[in-house]
């Protein structure tokens, strides 16, 4: 029996792996979104393609990842890996295509940019409130 992929759970997994809070994802998706709606979205087994595309753009993760990632299959594959025929089972080679420190700096810069956007929007809202109060 083919098990269905739970797209909402996959959104949650990838969001958490990126260290992004529900509130931040909601902010990036626009005014119609809030933390509670993100929580409800992450409980949905199927998510509309248009919405998956928006989430994909915000999180910078391909839509296919949300549609195809199956944690049980991934765990099953990992748990069945054996090192019987491996000449040096204690050696793990790690050759990233990027410099890890640069990646950390890049993610940090993205978070700073997001917080700056949020602060600017807060300042804009405060200014509008003050104008309304003056009237």
VENLINDA-V570740 format. One record per residue. N is the residue number from 1. RES is the residue in three letters. NEAR is the number of other ideal C-beta (glycine too) atoms within 10 Angstrom. Layout:
# VENLINDA-V570740
n->N res->RES near->NEAR
n->N res->RES near->NEAR
This chain:
# VENLINDA-V570740
n->1 res->UNK near->3
n->2 res->UNK near->4
n->3 res->UNK near->8
n->4 res->UNK near->9
n->5 res->UNK near->16
n->6 res->UNK near->20
n->7 res->UNK near->24
n->8 res->UNK near->18
n->9 res->UNK near->16
n->10 res->UNK near->22
n->11 res->UNK near->24
n->12 res->UNK near->18
n->13 res->UNK near->16
n->14 res->UNK near->18
n->15 res->UNK near->20
n->16 res->UNK near->12
n->17 res->UNK near->10
n->18 res->UNK near->15
n->19 res->UNK near->9
n->20 res->UNK near->19
n->21 res->UNK near->12
n->22 res->UNK near->19
n->23 res->UNK near->13
n->24 res->UNK near->19
n->25 res->UNK near->22
n->26 res->UNK near->20
n->27 res->UNK near->19
n->28 res->UNK near->17
n->29 res->UNK near->18
n->30 res->UNK near->9
n->31 res->UNK near->7
n->32 res->UNK near->7
n->33 res->UNK near->17
n->34 res->UNK near->13
n->35 res->UNK near->14
n->36 res->UNK near->10
n->37 res->UNK near->14
n->38 res->UNK near->23
n->39 res->UNK near->13
n->40 res->UNK near->10
n->41 res->UNK near->20
n->42 res->UNK near->20
n->43 res->UNK near->10
n->44 res->UNK near->14
n->45 res->UNK near->10
n->46 res->UNK near->12
n->47 res->UNK near->21
n->48 res->UNK near->10
n->49 res->UNK near->10
n->50 res->UNK near->8
n->51 res->UNK near->14
n->52 res->UNK near->20
n->53 res->UNK near->13
n->54 res->UNK near->17
n->55 res->UNK near->23
n->56 res->UNK near->18
n->57 res->UNK near->12
n->58 res->UNK near->17
n->59 res->UNK near->18
n->60 res->UNK near->9
n->61 res->UNK near->18
n->62 res->UNK near->11
n->63 res->UNK near->16
n->64 res->UNK near->10
n->65 res->UNK near->16
n->66 res->UNK near->23
n->67 res->UNK near->15
n->68 res->UNK near->12
n->69 res->UNK near->17
n->70 res->UNK near->14
n->71 res->UNK near->12
n->72 res->UNK near->8
n->73 res->UNK near->12
n->74 res->UNK near->10
n->75 res->UNK near->10
n->76 res->UNK near->10
n->77 res->UNK near->10
n->78 res->UNK near->8
n->79 res->UNK near->8
n->80 res->UNK near->7
n->81 res->UNK near->7
n->82 res->UNK near->8
n->83 res->UNK near->9
n->84 res->UNK near->5
n->85 res->UNK near->6
n->86 res->UNK near->10
n->87 res->UNK near->6
n->88 res->UNK near->8
n->89 res->UNK near->10
n->90 res->UNK near->6
n->91 res->UNK near->7
n->92 res->UNK near->6
n->93 res->UNK near->5
n->94 res->UNK near->5
n->95 res->UNK near->4
n->96 res->UNK near->8
n->97 res->UNK near->4
n->98 res->UNK near->8
n->99 res->UNK near->10
n->100 res->UNK near->9
n->101 res->UNK near->8
n->102 res->UNK near->10
n->103 res->UNK near->11
n->104 res->UNK near->10
n->105 res->UNK near->11
n->106 res->UNK near->12
n->107 res->UNK near->13
n->108 res->UNK near->10
n->109 res->UNK near->10
n->110 res->UNK near->13
n->111 res->UNK near->14
n->112 res->UNK near->10
n->113 res->UNK near->10
n->114 res->UNK near->14
n->115 res->UNK near->11
n->116 res->UNK near->10
n->117 res->UNK near->12
n->118 res->UNK near->14
n->119 res->UNK near->10
n->120 res->UNK near->10
n->121 res->UNK near->11
n->122 res->UNK near->10
n->123 res->UNK near->10
n->124 res->UNK near->10
n->125 res->UNK near->10
n->126 res->UNK near->10
n->127 res->UNK near->10
n->128 res->UNK near->10
n->129 res->UNK near->10
n->130 res->UNK near->10
n->131 res->UNK near->9
n->132 res->UNK near->8
n->133 res->UNK near->7
n->134 res->UNK near->6
n->135 res->UNK near->5
